[in-house]
Amino acid sequence: MFSENNKKYIHIYVDLTDETVCFHSVSAPCRLGKAFLDFIYADLKILEVQPEKLKDIHPYFSLWTEEMTREFLAGDDAKEGSGQSRLEKYQKTYKNLLETGTSDAEDIREETLHYLHRHSFYSNATLIRQTVKNENRWMLDYFLRGFEDCLMFELMEMMRRHTIVKTCKNCGRLFIPKRSNIDYCSRIFSEDGRTCSDVGYMKTFAKTVKKDDLLQAYTRAYKAHYARMTKPRKKAANMTREAFEAWYKQAKEGLEMARQGKVDPEAYKEWLKK
């Protein structure tokens, strides 16, 4: 736990009606669990060359002064070690707690509960009216005494509210989906700025196309006709946007009719080649 002499306390405001959380009275509202997940996957090595980046690791540190940051990272506690080593320890510990705490296995839940019972979590909640996005809303104001309490608070709130936590099928990291049927997170995955969601669903579509010869023929024809509209060529007939839209409507309707057996599949494929 961070030194109590530094009085590094924090107020956390939690909406009673949804999963909105505010760290400090001046912070922007965010979804419950976002700060938690951002922290456990944060690159802490950057603190070695850019200590000011500590403010970006978690909202808890957003109001810290340069002196507080320098003192924390230097490590003034021989038993606890440097601030960075403690953060690395918290990353591993709370990632494991989140994985086990949201599991259905009874023995794993007991392991998580054992840790929760050992941790001296301190909080004092007060019901208040807080303005969020120009709305007055009822919120609970939690007074916490350190950074680990912030992590423990979010973990317990996620468990209490049965927050759905899934593993992204593209990057393998934990995330909180907006809907239960979402399998990919929205983190940036590639250098060109594409997210796991972009990449993942493209892979899924590609696999679907390979298994569906009608869809494969439709996709190939769609790309060819779209190119005729967007990339004018001398040796091939070009298309206006109106002509492309008309073709697209026919092709999409034809695909559904071919799948339903209302149109001969082979005849549909031949039509696509025109």
DABEL-V578584 format. One record per residue. N is the residue number from 1. RES is the residue in one letter. PHI is phi in whole degrees, 0 to 359 (NA if undefined). OMEGA is omega in degrees with one decimal (NA if undefined). BURIAL is 1 if it has 16 or more other ideal C-beta (glycine too) atoms within 10 Angstrom, else 0. Layout:
N&RES&PHI&OMEGA&BURIAL ; N&RES&PHI&OMEGA&BURIAL
This chain:
1&M&NA&-178.9&0 ; 2&F&293&-176.7&1 ; 3&S&302&-179.9&0 ; 4&E&288&-179.3&0 ; 5&N&293&-178.3&0 ; 6&N&277&178.0&0 ; 7&K&53&-179.3&0 ; 8&K&274&-179.4&1 ; 9&Y&267&-179.4&0 ; 10&I&207&172.0&1 ; 11&H&257&175.6&0 ; 12&I&238&-178.6&1 ; 13&Y&253&-177.7&1 ; 14&V&240&179.6&1 ; 15&D&291&-179.7&1 ; 16&L&283&-172.9&0 ; 17&T&257&177.0&0 ; 18&D&216&-175.7&0 ; 19&E&254&178.2&1 ; 20&T&278&179.7&1 ; 21&V&229&174.5&1 ; 22&C&236&175.1&1 ; 23&F&262&-172.7&1 ; 24&H&71&-178.8&0 ; 25&S&288&-175.8&0 ; 26&V&262&-175.5&0 ; 27&S&280&176.5&1 ; 28&A&285&179.5&0 ; 29&P&293&176.7&1 ; 30&C&220&-178.2&0 ; 31&R&282&178.0&0 ; 32&L&305&178.1&1 ; 33&G&99&-177.7&1 ; 34&K&296&-179.9&0 ; 35&A&298&179.5&1 ; 36&F&299&-178.1&1 ; 37&L&291&177.0&1 ; 38&D&300&-179.3&0 ; 39&F&290&-173.7&1 ; 40&I&292&176.5&1 ; 41&Y&248&-179.5&0 ; 42&A&288&176.1&1 ; 43&D&274&-175.7&0 ; 44&L&282&179.9&1 ; 45&K&298&-178.3&0 ; 46&I&296&-179.2&0 ; 47&L&293&179.9&1 ; 48&E&293&-178.8&0 ; 49&V&248&179.4&0 ; 50&Q&227&-177.7&0 ; 51&P&301&-179.7&1 ; 52&E&294&179.1&0 ; 53&K&290&177.8&1 ; 54&L&303&180.0&1 ; 55&K&297&-178.6&0 ; 56&D&271&-177.2&0 ; 57&I&291&-178.6&1 ; 58&H&197&-179.9&1 ; 59&P&303&179.2&1 ; 60&Y&305&-175.3&1 ; 61&F&270&-170.9&1 ; 62&S&297&-178.1&0 ; 63&L&257&-177.2&0 ; 64&W&289&175.6&1 ; 65&T&275&177.8&0 ; 66&E&299&-179.3&0 ; 67&E&295&178.9&0 ; 68&M&297&179.6&0 ; 69&T&295&-179.3&1 ; 70&R&299&-179.4&0 ; 71&E&296&-178.9&0 ; 72&F&293&-177.2&1 ; 73&L&290&178.9&1 ; 74&A&293&178.2&0 ; 75&G&81&-178.6&0 ; 76&D&258&-178.1&0 ; 77&D&234&-177.0&0 ; 78&A&299&-178.6&0 ; 79&K&286&-176.9&0 ; 80&E&279&-178.2&0 ; 81&G&87&-178.3&0 ; 82&S&290&179.3&0 ; 83&G&298&-178.8&1 ; 84&Q&295&179.6&1 ; 85&S&295&177.9&0 ; 86&R&291&177.8&1 ; 87&L&296&178.5&1 ; 88&E&297&177.8&0 ; 89&K&295&178.6&0 ; 90&Y&296&179.0&1 ; 91&Q&303&-178.1&1 ; 92&K&294&-176.8&0 ; 93&T&298&-173.9&0 ; 94&Y&280&171.8&1 ; 95&K&294&178.8&1 ; 96&N&294&179.3&0 ; 97&L&296&179.2&1 ; 98&L&293&-179.8&1 ; 99&E&297&-177.9&0 ; 100&T&282&-177.9&1 ; 101&G&291&179.5&1 ; 102&T&259&178.2&1 ; 103&S&276&179.0&0 ; 104&D&268&-177.5&0 ; 105&A&286&-174.2&0 ; 106&E&295&-178.0&0 ; 107&D&293&178.2&0 ; 108&I&290&177.8&0 ; 109&R&299&179.7&0 ; 110&E&296&178.1&0 ; 111&E&297&178.9&0 ; 112&T&294&179.7&1 ; 113&L&299&178.7&0 ; 114&H&299&178.9&0 ; 115&Y&293&-179.1&1 ; 116&L&298&-179.4&0 ; 117&H&289&-179.2&0 ; 118&R&282&-176.4&0 ; 119&H&281&-178.6&1 ; 120&S&276&-177.8&0 ; 121&F&282&-177.9&0 ; 122&Y&242&175.8&0 ; 123&S&207&177.4&0 ; 124&N&217&-173.9&0 ; 125&A&260&178.3&0 ; 126&T&229&178.4&0 ; 127&L&281&-177.1&0 ; 128&I&222&171.6&0 ; 129&R&257&-176.4&0 ; 130&Q&233&178.0&1 ; 131&T&272&178.6&0 ; 132&V&232&-178.7&0 ; 133&K&51&177.2&0 ; 134&N&66&177.1&0 ; 135&E&239&173.7&0 ; 136&N&274&-175.2&0 ; 137&R&227&176.3&1 ; 138&W&282&-178.7&0 ; 139&M&221&172.7&1 ; 140&L&263&178.5&1 ; 141&D&262&178.3&1 ; 142&Y&264&177.8&1 ; 143&F&257&-175.6&0 ; 144&L&247&-171.2&1 ; 145&R&258&179.6&1 ; 146&G&186&-175.2&1 ; 147&F&294&-179.6&1 ; 148&E&296&175.6&1 ; 149&D&297&176.7&1 ; 150&C&297&179.3&1 ; 151&L&295&-179.5&1 ; 152&M&296&179.3&1 ; 153&F&300&-178.5&1 ; 154&E&295&178.5&1 ; 155&L&300&-178.5&1 ; 156&M&294&178.6&1 ; 157&E&294&178.5&1 ; 158&M&295&179.3&1 ; 159&M&292&-178.2&1 ; 160&R&295&-177.7&0 ; 161&R&269&-179.3&0 ; 162&H&56&178.8&0 ; 163&T&296&179.4&1 ; 164&I&284&176.7&0 ; 165&V&238&-177.3&1 ; 166&K&235&175.0&1 ; 167&T&261&-179.6&0 ; 168&C&298&-178.4&1 ; 169&K&285&178.2&0 ; 170&N&256&-176.5&1 ; 171&C&261&177.6&1 ; 172&G&81&179.7&0 ; 173&R&266&179.6&0 ; 174&L&288&175.7&1 ; 175&F&205&179.0&1 ; 176&I&253&-178.2&1 ; 177&P&285&176.3&0 ; 178&K&289&175.5&0 ; 179&R&226&-174.4&0 ; 180&S&293&-178.4&0 ; 181&N&267&177.5&0 ; 182&I&272&-174.8&1 ; 183&D&250&-176.7&1 ; 184&Y&233&179.9&1 ; 185&C&277&-177.3&1 ; 186&S&255&178.4&0 ; 187&R&289&176.1&1 ; 188&I&292&-175.8&0 ; 189&F&249&-175.9&1 ; 190&S&247&-177.2&0 ; 191&E&295&-179.7&0 ; 192&D&275&174.3&0 ; 193&G&90&179.8&0 ; 194&R&285&-179.3&0 ; 195&T&271&175.5&1 ; 196&C&300&178.9&1 ; 197&S&297&178.6&1 ; 198&D&299&-176.4&1 ; 199&V&293&-176.4&0 ; 200&G&297&-178.3&1 ; 201&Y&288&173.9&1 ; 202&M&293&177.7&0 ; 203&K&294&179.6&0 ; 204&T&297&179.6&0 ; 205&F&295&-179.9&0 ; 206&A&299&178.6&0 ; 207&K&294&179.4&0 ; 208&T&296&-179.8&0 ; 209&V&299&-178.4&1 ; 210&K&297&-177.8&0 ; 211&K&272&-174.9&0 ; 212&D&237&-175.5&0 ; 213&D&294&176.9&0 ; 214&L&293&179.1&1 ; 215&L&294&178.8&0 ; 216&Q&297&179.2&0 ; 217&A&294&178.8&1 ; 218&Y&297&-178.4&1 ; 219&T&297&178.7&1 ; 220&R&298&179.4&0 ; 221&A&292&179.3&1 ; 222&Y&300&-179.2&1 ; 223&K&297&-179.1&0 ; 224&A&295&-178.9&0 ; 225&H&289&178.8&1 ; 226&Y&295&178.7&0 ; 227&A&295&178.4&0 ; 228&R&296&-179.7&1 ; 229&M&274&-172.9&1 ; 230&T&266&-178.4&0 ; 231&K&233&-178.3&0 ; 232&P&306&-179.7&0 ; 233&R&231&-178.1&0 ; 234&K&279&-172.9&0 ; 235&K&266&-179.5&0 ; 236&A&227&179.8&0 ; 237&A&292&179.3&0 ; 238&N&271&-178.9&0 ; 239&M&233&171.9&1 ; 240&T&277&178.2&0 ; 241&R&298&179.7&0 ; 242&E&297&179.4&0 ; 243&A&294&179.7&0 ; 244&F&294&179.8&1 ; 245&E&299&179.2&0 ; 246&A&294&178.2&0 ; 247&W&297&-178.5&1 ; 248&Y&301&-180.0&0 ; 249&K&298&179.1&0 ; 250&Q&294&-177.6&0 ; 251&A&295&-179.6&1 ; 252&K&293&177.6&0 ; 253&E&294&179.0&0 ; 254&G&297&178.8&1 ; 255&L&299&-179.7&1 ; 256&E&295&-179.9&0 ; 257&M&293&178.4&0 ; 258&A&293&178.4&1 ; 259&R&293&-179.6&0 ; 260&Q&274&179.0&0 ; 261&G&83&-180.0&0 ; 262&K&278&177.3&0 ; 263&V&228&178.7&1 ; 264&D&297&-178.1&0 ; 265&P&305&-178.7&1 ; 266&E&292&177.9&0 ; 267&A&294&177.9&0 ; 268&Y&296&179.6&1 ; 269&K&298&179.0&1 ; 270&E&295&179.1&0 ; 271&W&298&-179.4&1 ; 272&L&298&-176.8&1 ; 273&K&283&-176.8&0 ; 274&K&286&NA&0
